[in-house]
């Protein structure tokens, strides 16, 4: 069967071969690797910083405010 470039696996094959022909080194990474997802790191940091601020008297409104403040404090 002739490979169609419309099919996702075949497009990935085509791109991989193209990059290899250019001499680009390709590294294998798991599809859901946290190394490729900066959101994972941001959410972990957000959780840790907010958790450190929570007390027995923290209300839901306080928690929401803390989340907003800590989110804004994350470096871009």
C-alpha positions, 0 to 999 in steps of 0.5 A: 500500500502506498503511504498517504501523507494525510494519515497521521502516522504516515505524516510522522514517518515522512517528517522523521525521514526528512529530518534524518536526511537533514542530519537532525538528531531525533530523540525518542521520548514518551508521548506523555513525558512531563519533560515535554509538558511545561504545564505539569511543572507549572501546576506542581509549583502552583500546588506547592506554593499555595499549599504552603500558604493554606491554614486551618482558617483558609476560606474558599475565597482565600484559596482562589485569591492565593491561586491567582496571586501564585499564578501571576508570580510564575515567571514567564 
